[in-house]
Amino acid sequence: MKAVDYFHKTPERLNCAQAILTAWKDECGVSEEMIQNFKQFGGGKAPEGTCGALYAAEYLVQKQENVSVIGDFAKQTGSHACRSIRANGTVSCQRCVEIADELMSQKLKK
């Protein structure tokens, strides 16, 4: 399944960071505990205000391939920061999850 299929869907109502981890848990060896720990990073609460979907994707690609998705993500969204992306109003949170998931697929060749 794609990450967006997990984003804010019942019954779990996963945030953006958790949706990315859940979609990639088998390929990247993500535990349920880690998914729960990333609950704190949704809604712009990741370090430096980073988008939670981007934060989770960056965490996984760094762990797997030692590459980055930050630059590519910012090119598509206008920023790496949740607040800036949301203030701009052109890219939704759902679209950020889709972009982060697509970049994961490109970097990890899912």
PyMOL commands that set and color helices and strands:
alter all, ss='L'
color gray80, all
select helices_A, chain A and resi 3-5+16-23+25-28+32-41+47-49+52-65+70-77+82-88+93-108
alter helices_A, ss='H'
color red, helices_A
deselect
rebuild
show_as cartoon
